[in-house]
Amino acid sequence: MLDFCIIGSGVSGSTIAHLLSKKYSVHILDKARGPGGRASNKRYKQNLSFDHGVQYISPKSKEFKKFIKNLYKKKKAKIWGGAHIDLTFEKKEISEKFIGSIGNNFISKYYTKKIKKSFQSSVKSILNNKFFWEIKLDNGKNIQAKSIILTCPFPQLKKIAGKYIGKKILNLKINMEPNITTMLAFKNQKTVPISSIKFNDNILTWAALENSKNRFNSSNSLWTLQSSIGWARKNINNYKKNKKAENTLISKFLKFTGYKKNKIIFKKTHGWKYSYNLKGSPFKSYWNKKIRLGLCADWFIGPKVENAWLSAYDLAKKIK
């Protein structure tokens, strides 16, 4: 029987899968089409793509810096240079911005290359049968495993596994914030010498020029736009049906940059309802040895990719 079934292939899921695979049999399940979770990369056509989730990584802890620099040496990651313009004029420490050489889902791809994965596999329910876990999927398939680890956002976690989780976790006040991202491609738009722009605006807060990441050569300009938290809260539940939200983000960008609407040849908007938790919690992860249930995710510690990685390492220590 399978030792560990891991729900989610984001940074937490892929990291804990890698660590456990050294000793146990592991299988990853994810409802998405590919690995990465919030660090997903959306392919437009051929080698043209957008990092529509995580934009970059700036390591802080000694352990995570060492890990990222190791991937840099292996050419899995690189430094995102160029002009990063901050129109908010916030005084922040200048740090290196690391991105994936191919896409920002590089951590998940690197860690899970040799691990069994099933995508487009949405979990319907989980059941503990004392000696093992039974995971039921929406496609009708069932998977059995001695242990289970969930890496999903807090609201989804409570829905799927609420009856198995201790009150110290269930009673946490976790506030998952949303984000709305729009991907745009402009035909034959002259590339500007800018990598990203941080706007001082209550709707559009960020724009990244994907061409500046030097992953592809194209006469078309690809931009990723991200909304403010406050505006996303108001629109996250209706942005798919109501195109007004998408058009608002685009209009803001056109106004700020002077780009022309008739040059747009591709546009797609994605909403992250449970994108990140700004404040973290008193815990780094959770492990119930008795029923062999584990939890790890960035929301335990904070909103950054690094927090997801640290949470997974903390859980691995508890399991061992």
C-alpha positions in Angstrom: 0.0 0.0 0.0 1.1 3.6 -0.7 2.8 5.2 2.3 1.9 8.9 1.6 -0.8 10.5 -0.5 -0.1 14.3 -0.8 -2.8 16.7 -1.9 -1.4 19.6 -3.8 1.7 20.1 -6.0 2.5 23.6 -5.0 5.8 24.5 -3.2 4.7 22.9 0.1 3.3 19.7 -1.6 6.2 19.2 -3.9 8.8 19.9 -1.1 7.3 17.5 1.4 6.9 14.9 -1.4 10.6 15.2 -2.2 11.7 14.9 1.4 9.4 11.9 2.1 10.2 10.1 -1.2 13.8 9.4 0.1 12.3 6.8 2.5 8.6 6.3 1.6 6.4 5.7 -1.4 4.6 8.9 -2.4 1.8 9.9 -4.8 0.8 13.5 -5.4 -2.8 14.6 -6.4 -3.6 18.0 -7.9 -6.8 19.4 -9.4 -4.8 21.6 -11.8 -3.3 20.6 -15.2 0.3 20.8 -14.0 2.5 21.4 -11.0 3.1 24.7 -9.2 0.0 25.7 -7.3 0.1 29.5 -6.9 3.5 29.5 -8.6 1.9 28.4 -11.9 3.1 29.3 -15.4 0.5 29.7 -18.1 1.6 28.9 -21.7 0.2 31.2 -24.3 1.6 29.5 -27.4 4.8 27.7 -28.3 7.4 28.9 -25.8 5.5 32.1 -24.9 4.2 32.1 -21.3 3.1 34.1 -18.3 3.9 33.7 -14.6 0.4 34.5 -13.5 0.9 33.6 -9.9 4.1 34.1 -8.0 6.2 36.8 -9.7 9.6 36.2 -8.2 11.5 34.8 -5.1 13.7 36.8 -2.8 15.1 34.4 -0.2 15.5 35.5 3.4 16.4 32.5 5.6 19.8 30.9 5.4 18.4 27.5 4.5 16.2 28.8 1.6 18.9 31.0 0.2 21.2 28.0 0.0 18.5 26.0 -1.8 17.7 28.7 -4.3 21.3 29.4 -5.0 21.8 25.7 -5.6 19.1 25.8 -8.2 20.7 28.9 -9.7 24.0 27.0 -10.1 22.1 24.1 -11.8 20.5 26.8 -14.1 17.0 25.9 -12.9 16.7 29.5 -11.6 18.2 32.8 -12.7 18.2 36.4 -11.5 15.5 38.7 -12.9 17.4 41.9 -13.7 16.4 45.1 -15.5 14.5 48.1 -14.2 11.9 47.3 -11.5 10.0 50.6 -11.1 8.3 51.3 -7.8 5.8 54.2 -8.1 4.8 53.8 -4.5 8.3 54.9 -3.5 8.4 52.5 -0.6 11.7 52.2 1.2 12.5 48.5 1.1 15.7 46.6 1.2 16.9 45.9 -2.3 17.2 42.1 -2.8 17.8 39.8 -5.7 14.8 38.6 -7.6 15.1 34.9 -8.6 12.8 33.4 -11.2 12.6 30.0 -12.9 14.7 29.6 -16.1 11.6 28.3 -17.9 8.7 29.2 -15.5 8.1 30.1 -11.8 6.8 26.6 -11.1 10.5 25.5 -11.3 10.6 24.4 -7.6 7.7 22.0 -8.0 9.0 20.6 -11.3 12.5 20.1 -9.8 11.3 18.3 -6.7 8.7 16.1 -8.3 10.5 15.0 -11.5 10.7 11.4 -10.3 7.6 11.3 -8.1 4.2 9.8 -9.2 1.7 12.5 -9.9 -1.9 12.7 -11.0 -3.2 16.0 -12.3 -6.8 17.0 -12.9 -7.6 14.9 -9.9 -9.9 16.8 -7.6 -10.4 15.3 -4.1 -14.1 14.7 -3.3 -13.6 13.4 0.2 -11.2 11.6 2.6 -12.0 8.9 5.0 -9.8 7.4 7.8 -10.3 3.7 8.2 -8.1 3.4 11.3 -5.3 1.5 9.4 -5.3 3.6 6.2 -6.8 6.6 4.4 -9.2 6.3 1.5 -9.2 9.3 -0.9 -12.2 9.6 -3.2 -11.7 11.7 -6.4 -14.4 13.4 -8.5 -13.5 11.2 -11.4 -14.7 8.2 -9.4 -11.3 6.8 -8.6 -10.2 5.8 -5.1 -6.7 5.9 -3.6 -5.6 4.2 -0.4 -2.6 5.3 1.6 -1.2 4.8 5.1 -0.8 8.5 5.6 -2.2 11.7 4.0 -0.8 15.2 3.8 -2.9 18.2 2.8 -1.4 21.4 1.5 -4.5 23.3 0.4 -5.7 26.7 1.5 -7.2 27.0 5.0 -10.9 27.2 4.0 -10.6 24.2 1.7 -8.7 22.3 4.4 -11.5 22.8 6.9 -14.1 21.5 4.3 -12.1 18.4 3.4 -10.6 17.4 6.7 -12.3 19.4 9.4 -13.5 16.4 11.4 -9.9 15.0 11.6 -8.1 18.2 12.6 -7.5 19.3 16.2 -9.2 22.4 17.5 -5.9 24.3 17.9 -5.7 24.3 14.1 -9.5 24.7 13.3 -9.8 27.7 15.6 -7.0 29.6 14.0 -8.0 33.0 12.6 -6.6 32.6 9.1 -7.6 35.3 6.6 -6.8 34.1 3.1 -6.6 37.1 0.7 -7.7 36.9 -3.0 -5.9 38.1 -6.1 -7.0 38.7 -9.7 -4.5 38.4 -12.5 -4.9 39.4 -16.1 -2.5 38.2 -18.8 -2.1 40.4 -22.0 -0.3 40.0 -25.3 0.2 43.0 -27.6 1.0 42.6 -31.3 4.2 44.1 -32.6 4.5 46.3 -29.5 7.9 47.8 -29.1 9.6 46.4 -26.0 10.2 48.9 -23.3 13.3 48.8 -21.1 11.3 47.9 -18.0 11.0 44.6 -16.1 8.1 45.4 -13.7 6.1 48.3 -12.4 4.6 48.7 -8.9 1.7 51.1 -9.2 0.4 53.5 -6.5 -3.2 52.6 -7.3 -6.2 51.1 -5.5 -7.0 48.7 -8.4 -3.9 47.8 -10.4 -0.8 47.3 -8.2 1.6 45.4 -10.3 2.6 44.7 -13.9 5.4 42.5 -15.2 6.9 42.4 -18.7 7.3 38.7 -19.4 9.7 39.4 -22.3 12.2 40.9 -19.7 12.7 37.4 -18.2 14.6 36.4 -21.4 12.8 33.1 -21.8 11.7 33.8 -25.3 12.1 36.1 -28.3 9.0 37.7 -29.7 7.8 40.8 -31.5 4.8 40.6 -29.2 4.9 42.0 -25.7 3.5 39.9 -22.9 2.4 41.5 -19.6 1.0 40.1 -16.4 -1.2 42.4 -14.4 -2.1 41.9 -10.7 -4.8 43.6 -8.7 -4.9 45.1 -5.2 -6.2 43.0 -2.3 -9.1 45.4 -1.6 -10.3 45.4 -5.2 -10.0 41.6 -5.5 -12.1 41.1 -2.5 -15.0 43.0 -4.2 -14.6 41.1 -7.5 -13.3 37.7 -6.9 -16.7 36.0 -6.9 -18.0 37.5 -10.1 -15.0 38.2 -12.3 -15.7 35.2 -14.6 -19.2 36.1 -15.4 -18.7 39.9 -15.3 -16.0 41.0 -17.7 -16.1 44.5 -16.2 -13.4 43.5 -13.7 -11.0 42.3 -16.5 -11.7 45.4 -18.5 -11.1 47.7 -15.5 -7.6 46.2 -15.0 -6.8 46.5 -18.6 -8.0 50.1 -18.9 -5.9 51.0 -15.9 -2.8 49.5 -17.5 -3.5 51.2 -20.9 -3.9 54.5 -19.2 -0.7 54.2 -17.2 1.5 53.0 -20.1 0.0 54.5 -23.2 -0.4 51.0 -24.9 -3.3 50.8 -27.4 -6.3 48.5 -26.9 -6.4 47.6 -30.6 -3.0 46.0 -30.2 -4.2 43.3 -27.8 -4.2 39.9 -29.4 -4.6 37.8 -26.3 -6.2 38.3 -22.9 -7.1 36.0 -20.0 -7.9 36.6 -16.4 -7.4 34.2 -13.5 -8.6 34.6 -9.9 -6.9 33.2 -6.8 -9.7 33.2 -4.2 -7.4 32.0 -1.5 -4.1 33.4 -2.6 -2.2 34.0 0.6 -2.3 34.8 4.4 -0.5 37.9 5.3 -0.1 37.3 9.0 0.8 33.7 9.4 -0.1 31.6 12.6 1.6 30.4 15.8 2.4 27.1 14.0 4.7 26.1 11.1 2.9 22.8 10.3 0.8 20.1 11.8 1.2 16.3 12.3 -1.2 13.9 14.0 0.9 10.8 14.5 -2.1 8.7 15.7 -4.1 9.0 12.5 -1.1 9.9 10.3 -2.5 13.2 9.0 -0.2 16.1 8.1 -0.7 19.7 7.1 1.8 22.1 5.6 1.3 25.3 3.6 2.5 28.9 3.3 -0.4 30.2 5.3 1.0 28.6 8.4 3.9 31.1 8.3 3.2 33.9 5.8 2.5 34.9 2.2 5.8 34.1 0.5 7.0 31.0 -1.4 9.7 30.6 1.2 7.0 30.2 3.9 5.6 27.2 2.0 9.0 25.6 1.7 9.8 26.2 5.4 6.4 24.7 6.4 7.2 21.5 4.5 10.6 21.1 6.1 9.0 21.6 9.5 6.5 18.9 8.8 9.2 16.5 7.5 11.0 16.9 10.9 7.9 16.0 12.8 7.2 12.9 10.7 10.8 11.6 11.1 
